[in-house]
């Protein structure tokens, strides 16, 4: 049984290192799967901490559970962001209708032109587009 555990451990480590050295997917801009990332992370810790095969197996389970929770959290956040954008757009549309109720037709046209310029990055009264800071 001990020989089997050692063999499994060696196979896991060598397989993990082969993935860690394969930069082709990353060079092409492809993302690794969740399982690949878990395997790489686990193998890195196995190598750094000299873990036993049993510890490695438990660690992999922990990493997989964490990755699944993080994936669910990101999906939930994406859905919330979509809802937020929809609600913000509805508020903006409502606000513009209220503008139109109090502005003259000329003022409405001037407002729409100003808004279109802002969308293009140009500020009213300026020749140069707005410079956006990098985040």
GIZIHU-V821199 format. One record per backbone hydrogen bond with DSSP energy under -0.5 kcal/mol. CO is the residue of the C=O (numbers start at 1). NH is the residue of the N-H. If there is no record, write none. Layout:
((CO/NH) (CO/NH))
This chain:
((1/5) (2/6) (3/7) (4/8) (5/9) (6/10) (7/11) (8/12) (9/13) (10/14) (11/15) (12/16) (13/17) (14/18) (15/19) (16/20) (17/21) (18/22) (21/23) (23/27) (24/28) (25/30) (26/29) (33/37) (34/38) (35/39) (36/40) (37/41) (38/42) (39/43) (40/44) (41/45) (42/46) (43/47) (44/48) (45/49) (46/50) (46/51) (52/56) (53/57) (54/58) (55/59) (56/60) (57/61) (58/62) (59/63) (60/64) (61/65) (62/66) (63/67) (64/68) (65/69) (66/70) (67/71) (68/72) (69/73) (70/74) (71/75) (72/76) (73/77) (74/78) (75/79) (76/80) (77/81) (78/82) (79/83) (80/84) (81/85) (82/86) (83/87) (84/88) (85/89) (86/90) (87/91) (88/92) (89/93) (90/94) (91/95) (92/96) (93/97) (94/98) (95/99) (96/100) (97/101) (98/102) (99/102) (99/103) (104/108) (105/109) (106/110) (107/111) (108/112) (109/113) (110/114) (111/115) (112/116) (113/117) (114/118) (115/119) (116/120) (117/122) (118/121) (121/130) (123/126) (128/123) (130/132))
